Amino acid sequence: MEKCEVCFRHCELREGQVGACRARVNREGRIRPVYYGELSSVALDPIEKKPLARFHPGSVILSVGSLGCNLRCLFCQNHEIAQPDSKGSFSIPTEHLSPEELVDLALRCRPRGNIGIAYTYNEPLVGYEYVRDTAKPAHEKGLRNVLVTNGTASLQVLAEIAPYIDAMNIDLKGFTDRYYREILQGDRRMVMEFIREAVQGCHVELTTLIVPRENDSEAEMRELSGWVAGIRHVHGGKQGKEIPLHISRFFPRHRMTDRGPTDVRKIYRLAEVAREQLDYVYTGNC
Ligand code: SF4
């Protein structure tokens, strides 16, 4: 048995066994990524789509995703690449690109305004070795690296990639342990620790998806934004209240189709609540 220490699940895996994220396996007595360099999606996206509002606005970034995720969000918008089917596998085809090939592609996209590479779509940190091995040469070629993550990874994983990451969008999906446990199968404490550490090293923006009847109270938003505002030691000598927060609207998807989209007025109201304590609050999907 070998233990994976990437996330809160601490999967103990027998030889050949795959972890809960379906992206890490015990092979020859070592925990390794299953989908190293296997890309399920490659697109040149506006940076605002990550979403990042205060990092190179108006630019585009080569965005790539692979397969697997350590959460099980009932409403996952990317479940075809993030969550396995009932047989425990993915039916999406992938294309193999080595770190060097991906960096080359990003450089070739420069004339179209590309500033770098975004690791996104599924959860990139369940295959953090590929992020690390690509981000380093990308940096050396003057490209920017952006990570879009659910933030449920250990500080050791963060330490391995942090030197090469220029900006992150981290989900802070709600502010109760119940929501993280029951709706996401996640761990809120791990996300909070990850955010506190990440903001010290690079530009970070946060995203909260508002799901009706789950995390949509003003009290929860007040508590969440208050916690963000209170974070000390933010990159670039900034304060916690300068960390941008994106509040976005839920649409019924995947296993959560028992309710309609979030009322747009609710999103605007919660944004007002967050602005009581934060300087940069954005609304999304409205
Ligand atoms: S990253 Fe995957 S294998 Fe590792 S502990 Fe988390 S769910 Fe388990």
Residues whose N, C-alpha, C, O or C-beta is under 5 A from the ligand:
A	BS01	SF4	C4 V6 C7 R9 H10 C11 G19 A20 C21 R24 N70 V126
